């Protein structure tokens, strides 16, 4: 399934993991202070203010952001204030959300947890995750 929403297209303020890129290793954590788009493959965690997993993007790990939009696949936990599972997306893992939108054709295998406020990792992302040890 191809993405049809031009608002989800990459722009100059988006960090990209392109189709030809695979990132893997021990304790991998990719953090952006803004929007990050994954069109390649990440074996590790992806954190940002907004995370978009493109139609051929794959993440094996945790995805945390204020807004998480999934067109591709995630094996792991999603933590987001607003989570959108688009048609053709595949999620294997738990989803922690304030609001959730699941489009026809999306696949989800896991538990859903509705939070009344943003999960802790999202509220503290700017404070904790941008420090380099």
C-alpha angles and dihedrals in degrees: 000000000000123000113251102182111097090198088070092053117111117268136181092275096055125097108221137210098190131213094263095051127093119183119194140150142105118315094355113180121176113196129184128183087214139017120336126190124199116202093151130049129288125186097193141043125313120201132175143123088271127014124191121188105202124222093270095030120118130193125184102189141039121325116199129177143123086256123024119185118185124196094148130036138301126187104190142038124324118206116184144136089225119025123185121189105193128203110287095023122132124205125181107183144044123310120211110191148149093211126015131192119188116186124208109274095031116126122214129176113178143053128303120220119188113209122198090215135019114296115257097254090058096048091051100037095107092047103044111022101053095061113102113216 
